[in-house]
Amino acid sequence: MKLPKRKIELSEGQWAIMKAVWELQPCAAPTVQEALLKSRKWSYSTVRTLMDRMVPQGLLTTEKVRNLTLYRAAITPQQAQRGEVLYALKNAFNGALTPMVQCLLENNDVTPEQLAELEKFIQKKRRNPES
């Protein structure tokens, strides 16, 4: 399935909230605040404010159940990852894919299996450039 090419760039705090929501959804702000308490030490009001701001940005959706607001992710992890990679490509590598891939390959332990998988992706792209 091809994801829509919407520009998504998350801040560090938004990443933390999205990861919690992906794992816990549907969830209320107190649930997210509790999940992030060890790593973030954010108050309930901070979490609720951040989450409420993420709704008009198209990152979260809300549903009212009596007096409780439940949040769900409006984007997939893959959409968020794509946004992060495209941001790095644009800003750290001036849009040049080859130096970025070279950097990733040189600075990570890449297994032969991973290399074979990357080669399959490249071959597939050569056969069908539109995919």
SEBA-770964 format. One record per residue: residue number from 1; residue in three letters; x, y, z of N, C-alpha, C in turn. Coordinates in pm, whole numbers, plus 50000, padded with zeros to 5 digits. Layout:
! residues N
(NUM, "ala", (X, Y, Z), (X, Y, Z), (X, Y, Z)),
...
//
This chain:
! residues 131
(1, "met", (50083, 49882, 50000), (50000, 50000, 50000), (50088, 50124, 50000)),
(2, "lys", (50063, 50215, 49910), (50140, 50338, 49902), (50077, 50444, 49990)),
(3, "leu", (50158, 50506, 50075), (50107, 50608, 50166), (50101, 50743, 50097)),
(4, "pro", (50005, 50826, 50136), (50000, 50960, 50077), (50127, 51037, 50110)),
(5, "lys", (50170, 51122, 50017), (50297, 51194, 50035), (50274, 51328, 50103)),
(6, "arg", (50215, 51323, 50220), (50190, 51441, 50300), (50317, 51477, 50375)),
(7, "lys", (50347, 51605, 50383), (50468, 51647, 50454), (50443, 51640, 50604)),
(8, "ile", (50518, 51554, 50670), (50504, 51536, 50815), (50641, 51552, 50878)),
(9, "glu", (50652, 51648, 50967), (50775, 51666, 51044), (50735, 51679, 51190)),
(10, "leu", (50780, 51585, 51271), (50745, 51582, 51412), (50860, 51634, 51498)),
(11, "ser", (50825, 51708, 51602), (50925, 51748, 51700), (50955, 51627, 51789)),
(12, "glu", (51056, 51639, 51871), (51092, 51529, 51961), (50976, 51497, 52055)),
(13, "gly", (50911, 51599, 52107), (50797, 51578, 52196), (50680, 51513, 52125)),
(14, "gln", (50655, 51554, 52001), (50547, 51493, 51924), (50577, 51346, 51895)),
(15, "trp", (50703, 51314, 51869), (50740, 51173, 51850), (50706, 51092, 51974)),
(16, "ala", (50739, 51144, 52092), (50712, 51072, 52216), (50562, 51047, 52231)),
(17, "ile", (50482, 51150, 52204), (50337, 51135, 52216), (50284, 51038, 52111)),
(18, "met", (50329, 51051, 51987), (50280, 50961, 51882), (50312, 50816, 51914)),
(19, "lys", (50433, 50787, 51963), (50469, 50649, 51997), (50376, 50594, 52105)),
(20, "ala", (50345, 50677, 52204), (50254, 50632, 52310), (50113, 50610, 52253)),
(21, "val", (50066, 50701, 52171), (49931, 50688, 52114), (49923, 50565, 52023)),
(22, "trp", (50024, 50543, 51938), (50023, 50424, 51852), (50009, 50297, 51935)),
(23, "glu", (50075, 50296, 52049), (50074, 50176, 52133), (49944, 50162, 52213)),
(24, "leu", (49885, 50274, 52256), (49775, 50269, 52352), (49638, 50302, 52295)),
(25, "gln", (49630, 50348, 52172), (49504, 50402, 52119), (49390, 50302, 52117)),
(26, "pro", (49268, 50353, 52135), (49233, 50490, 52172), (49272, 50514, 52317)),
(27, "cys", (49316, 50635, 52345), (49364, 50665, 52480), (49335, 50810, 52518)),
(28, "ala", (49327, 50832, 52646), (49306, 50966, 52700), (49441, 51027, 52738)),
(29, "ala", (49444, 51158, 52750), (49568, 51228, 52783), (49632, 51177, 52913)),
(30, "pro", (49554, 51148, 53020), (49619, 51096, 53141), (49693, 50964, 53118)),
(31, "thr", (49641, 50881, 53029), (49706, 50754, 52998), (49840, 50778, 52929)),
(32, "val", (49842, 50874, 52837), (49966, 50909, 52767), (50065, 50971, 52865)),
(33, "gln", (50016, 51060, 52950), (50103, 51125, 53049), (50167, 51021, 53140)),
(34, "glu", (50089, 50923, 53183), (50142, 50816, 53268), (50246, 50733, 53194)),
(35, "ala", (50220, 50704, 53067), (50315, 50624, 52987), (50447, 50698, 52966)),
(36, "leu", (50442, 50831, 52962), (50562, 50910, 52937), (50628, 50961, 53065)),
(37, "leu", (50569, 50932, 53180), (50615, 50991, 53306), (50762, 50963, 53336)),
(38, "lys", (50807, 50839, 53314), (50947, 50806, 53344), (51045, 50879, 53253)),
(39, "ser", (51011, 50887, 53125), (51106, 50945, 53030), (51092, 51097, 53017)),
(40, "arg", (50975, 51152, 53044), (50950, 51294, 53017), (50921, 51379, 53140)),
(41, "lys", (50861, 51324, 53241), (50825, 51400, 53361), (50734, 51520, 53328)),
(42, "trp", (50650, 51504, 53226), (50557, 51610, 53188), (50433, 51604, 53276)),
(43, "ser", (50379, 51721, 53306), (50253, 51727, 53379), (50139, 51690, 53286)),
(44, "tyr", (50025, 51661, 53345), (49906, 51630, 53265), (49874, 51746, 53172)),
(45, "ser", (49880, 51869, 53222), (49841, 51984, 53139), (49936, 52001, 53020)),
(46, "thr", (50062, 51969, 53037), (50158, 51977, 52925), (50122, 51875, 52818)),
(47, "val", (50096, 51752, 52860), (50061, 51646, 52765), (49931, 51682, 52694)),
(48, "arg", (49832, 51725, 52769), (49701, 51759, 52710), (49715, 51873, 52611)),
(49, "thr", (49792, 51976, 52644), (49812, 52089, 52553), (49881, 52044, 52425)),
(50, "leu", (49987, 51965, 52438), (50057, 51914, 52319), (49963, 51831, 52232)),
(51, "met", (49888, 51744, 52294), (49797, 51658, 52218), (49688, 51740, 52150)),
(52, "asp", (49633, 51837, 52221), (49530, 51922, 52161), (49585, 52001, 52043)),
(53, "arg", (49709, 52043, 52050), (49771, 52115, 51938), (49800, 52024, 51819)),
(54, "met", (49816, 51895, 51845), (49846, 51800, 51738), (49721, 51764, 51656)),
(55, "val", (49603, 51793, 51710), (49478, 51761, 51639), (49462, 51848, 51513)),
(56, "pro", (49469, 51982, 51523), (49454, 52062, 51400), (49570, 52045, 51302)),
(57, "gln", (49682, 51992, 51349), (49795, 51965, 51261), (49774, 51835, 51183)),
(58, "gly", (49666, 51763, 51214), (49636, 51639, 51142), (49714, 51519, 51192)),
(59, "leu", (49770, 51528, 51312), (49849, 51417, 51367), (49765, 51325, 51454)),
(60, "leu", (49667, 51382, 51523), (49578, 51307, 51611), (49433, 51341, 51578)),
(61, "thr", (49344, 51248, 51611), (49201, 51275, 51604), (49144, 51256, 51744)),
(62, "thr", (49028, 51316, 51768), (48965, 51303, 51899), (48823, 51251, 51884)),
(63, "glu", (48779, 51190, 51992), (48641, 51142, 52001), (48598, 51166, 52146)),
(64, "lys", (48484, 51230, 52163), (48431, 51254, 52297), (48345, 51136, 52340)),
(65, "val", (48374, 51080, 52456), (48293, 50976, 52516), (48255, 51027, 52655)),
(66, "arg", (48133, 51073, 52666), (48085, 51143, 52786), (48176, 51263, 52812)),
(67, "asn", (48243, 51265, 52927), (48332, 51378, 52956), (48479, 51345, 52932)),
(68, "leu", (48504, 51238, 52857), (48641, 51193, 52830), (48675, 51216, 52683)),
(69, "thr", (48793, 51269, 52657), (48841, 51284, 52519), (48939, 51172, 52489)),
(70, "leu", (48905, 51092, 52389), (48993, 50984, 52346), (49068, 51027, 52220)),
(71, "tyr", (49196, 50997, 52216), (49281, 51034, 52104), (49320, 50910, 52025)),
(72, "arg", (49331, 50927, 51895), (49382, 50824, 51804), (49482, 50890, 51709)),
(73, "ala", (49573, 50809, 51660), (49670, 50859, 51562), (49600, 50882, 51429)),
(74, "ala", (49630, 50994, 51365), (49578, 51024, 51232), (49682, 50993, 51125)),
(75, "ile", (49801, 50957, 51168), (49908, 50918, 51076), (49965, 50785, 51121)),
(76, "thr", (50025, 50715, 51027), (50087, 50586, 51059), (50233, 50608, 51099)),
(77, "pro", (50292, 50510, 51166), (50435, 50520, 51194), (50517, 50536, 51066)),
(78, "gln", (50474, 50470, 50958), (50548, 50479, 50831), (50543, 50621, 50774)),
(79, "gln", (50430, 50688, 50787), (50421, 50826, 50739), (50514, 50917, 50819)),
(80, "ala", (50519, 50897, 50950), (50606, 50977, 51035), (50753, 50949, 51003)),
(81, "gln", (50786, 50822, 50981), (50924, 50786, 50947), (50964, 50847, 50814)),
(82, "arg", (50874, 50842, 50716), (50903, 50901, 50586), (50934, 51050, 50601)),
(83, "gly", (50853, 51119, 50680), (50875, 51261, 50703), (51011, 51289, 50764)),
(84, "glu", (51049, 51206, 50858), (51179, 51222, 50926), (51294, 51201, 50829)),
(85, "val", (51284, 51096, 50748), (51390, 51065, 50651), (51400, 51175, 50545)),
(86, "leu", (51286, 51220, 50495), (51288, 51326, 50393), (51341, 51457, 50450)),
(87, "tyr", (51312, 51485, 50577), (51365, 51604, 50642), (51517, 51595, 50650)),
(88, "ala", (51569, 51478, 50693), (51715, 51460, 50701), (51778, 51469, 50564)),
(89, "leu", (51715, 51408, 50464), (51768, 51413, 50328), (51779, 51558, 50281)),
(90, "lys", (51673, 51634, 50303), (51670, 51773, 50258), (51770, 51860, 50334)),
(91, "asn", (51772, 51846, 50466), (51850, 51939, 50549), (51995, 51896, 50572)),
(92, "ala", (52018, 51769, 50594), (52154, 51724, 50625), (52234, 51689, 50500)),
(93, "phe", (52163, 51654, 50391), (52233, 51608, 50271), (52197, 51689, 50147)),
(94, "asn", (52133, 51804, 50167), (52094, 51892, 50055), (52019, 51817, 49945)),
(95, "gly", (51941, 51718, 49985), (51860, 51643, 49889), (51935, 51536, 49813)),
(96, "ala", (52062, 51513, 49844), (52144, 51415, 49772), (52132, 51279, 49840)),
(97, "leu", (52068, 51185, 49772), (52042, 51053, 49828), (52168, 50969, 49846)),
(98, "thr", (52257, 50971, 49749), (52376, 50885, 49754), (52462, 50912, 49878)),
(99, "pro", (52496, 51037, 49911), (52575, 51059, 50033), (52502, 51015, 50160)),
(100, "met", (52369, 51027, 50160), (52293, 50985, 50277), (52301, 50833, 50294)),
(101, "val", (52279, 50760, 50186), (52286, 50613, 50193), (52428, 50570, 50228)),
(102, "gln", (52527, 50636, 50170), (52667, 50604, 50201), (52693, 50625, 50350)),
(103, "cys", (52646, 50734, 50405), (52662, 50763, 50548), (52598, 50654, 50633)),
(104, "leu", (52477, 50615, 50596), (52406, 50511, 50672), (52479, 50378, 50665)),
(105, "leu", (52528, 50343, 50547), (52597, 50215, 50532), (52732, 50213, 50605)),
(106, "glu", (52801, 50326, 50604), (52933, 50331, 50667), (52926, 50342, 50819)),
(107, "asn", (52813, 50389, 50871), (52805, 50412, 51016), (52713, 50315, 51088)),
(108, "asn", (52677, 50207, 51022), (52592, 50105, 51084), (52648, 49968, 51048)),
(109, "asp", (52626, 49873, 51139), (52662, 49735, 51109), (52552, 49678, 51022)),
(110, "val", (52583, 49657, 50896), (52485, 49608, 50801), (52514, 49461, 50774)),
(111, "thr", (52412, 49379, 50792), (52429, 49235, 50771), (52420, 49203, 50622)),
(112, "pro", (52473, 49089, 50582), (52457, 49047, 50442), (52310, 49036, 50402)),
(113, "glu", (52225, 48995, 50496), (52081, 48984, 50467), (52021, 49122, 50440)),
(114, "gln", (52061, 49221, 50518), (52011, 49357, 50496), (52059, 49412, 50362)),
(115, "leu", (52185, 49385, 50328), (52236, 49428, 50198), (52160, 49363, 50084)),
(116, "ala", (52130, 49235, 50097), (52053, 49164, 49994), (51914, 49225, 49980)),
(117, "glu", (51854, 49261, 50092), (51721, 49323, 50089), (51728, 49461, 50021)),
(118, "leu", (51831, 49537, 50051), (51848, 49668, 49986), (51868, 49652, 49835)),
(119, "glu", (51946, 49552, 49797), (51967, 49525, 49654), (51836, 49490, 49584)),
(120, "lys", (51748, 49415, 49653), (51617, 49382, 49596), (51535, 49509, 49574)),
(121, "phe", (51539, 49601, 49671), (51466, 49727, 49657), (51518, 49807, 49537)),
(122, "ile", (51648, 49808, 49521), (51709, 49882, 49410), (51669, 49819, 49277)),
(123, "gln", (51674, 49686, 49268), (51635, 49618, 49145), (51487, 49644, 49113)),
(124, "lys", (51404, 49640, 49213), (51261, 49666, 49194), (51239, 49808, 49143)),
(125, "lys", (51312, 49902, 49198), (51299, 50042, 49157), (51348, 50060, 49012)),
(126, "arg", (51452, 49988, 48975), (51501, 49994, 48835), (51397, 49943, 48738)),
(127, "arg", (51328, 49834, 48776), (51227, 49775, 48690), (51102, 49862, 48682)),
(128, "asn", (51067, 49927, 48795), (50946, 50007, 48800), (50975, 50138, 48874)),
(129, "pro", (51027, 50238, 48804), (51066, 50363, 48866), (50951, 50438, 48935)),
(130, "glu", (50827, 50409, 48898), (50711, 50477, 48956), (50669, 50419, 49089)),
(131, "ser", (50721, 50302, 49126), (50677, 50238, 49251), (50740, 50302, 49372)),
//
